[in-house]
Amino acid sequence: MKKWIASAIILAILVFGTVIGFNMFKAKKINEYLSSRPIPEFPVTATTVKLEDWTPHLRAIGFIEPMQGVTITNEVAGKVSKINFVSGQKLQKGDPIVYQDSEVEQANLKAAKARLPSVERNYKRLNSLLKKGSVSQGNVDDAQAEYLALQGEIEGYAATISLRTIRAPFSGVTGLRNVFLGQYLANGTEIVRLEDISRMQMRFTIAQNDINKVHINQAMDVFIDAQPDSTFTGVITAIEPAVNSESGLILIQASIPNEAQKLRSGMFAKANIILPTVKKQIIVPVTAVNYTLYGETVYVLTEQQTDEGKTFLEAKQRIVTLGKTKDDSVHVLSGLDENDVIATSGQVRLSNGSHVKIVESNALDTPSVLPAL
């Protein structure tokens, strides 16, 4: 029995020893293989930092409005007797667009004018007799009152007739006609939209922290989705004197020429307010920057040597301070120097001290035609 137990113990020791020995041998061979492997080099694209002139801008969004725009309505009720325009017509200031029936007012005006000479002669006669003492002052006052009242009545009829001829308040283009011949118009009926689109304006807001960067007559570029290949140039014409206490934003108005009439009121627009140019600034591609919760970093590539004297490129993270972004570039305020070589793509596989090799790639080039979704 003792001999059997001893044999089992010896057998167990041999089995476990064999397994442990095999694992130690395998780990040794793996370490030898890994230690003999060359350090991996990750492919990246790179660029050399150069000093450039930088023209920053403030971004804003808003809506296009006409310099003048109004929905024309009637002031007095009446029936439409004549329509003097069509939809989409260009009008000049003062052009009649709609005539309302004024036959009753015309007749009343004619009757009042017919009475005027007689009333005027009576007033002048009594005034002359007053000087001779033949009539009292009261008779003259009554005649004068009748004369002035008749003049006012005539002016009132003329004004009413004038109101029944609806005219364009300024030069512009009409929209779609909303009235028809013979239609009875109640007070305030919308007849047509009239807009002066020779020059448009844009209203937008900026943060109060940027108010010291804008001023009257400052240039700006305007972009609209309906004309993606066009850039419209405008100037700031007005700045709201008060800051919105709830949002902390300031309302700004800009004027935009519209000779080609490509802009229409109500269009959504984006604006770049052009700021003064600063000289010799560090500008890098946006893709070179790694944005994290702990700050922005850039991988700087430097040439190093191994113990055997072989050269390689090493990637080192460097913290940077960024300014404004414009298109595909960003302004670096600090953290980089001129002639630094930085990685512009492929950083996702890098860490501090990674070996890299620079490759050529056009993956980051902006295509001439954007693919349709």
Buried (B, 14 or more C-beta within 10 A) or exposed (E): EEEEEEEEEEEEEEEEEEEEEEEEEEEEEEEEEEEEEEEEEBEBBBBEBEEBEBBBBBEBEBEBBBBBBBEBBBEBEBBBBEBBBEEEBEBEEEEBBBBBBBEEBBEBBEEBBEEBEEBBEBBEEBBEBBEEEEBEEEBBEBBBEBBEEBBEBBEBBBEBBEBBBBBBEBBBBBBEBBBEEEEEBEEEBEBBBBBBBBBBBBBBBBEEEBBEBBEEEBBBBBBBEEBEEEEBEBEBBEBBEEBEEEEEBBBBBBBBEBEEEBBBBEBEBBBBBBBEEEEEBBBBBBBBBBEEEEEBBBBBBEEEEEEEEEEBBBBBBBEBEBBBBBEEBBBBEEBBEEEBBBBBBBBEEBEEEBBBBBEEEEEEEEEEEEEEE
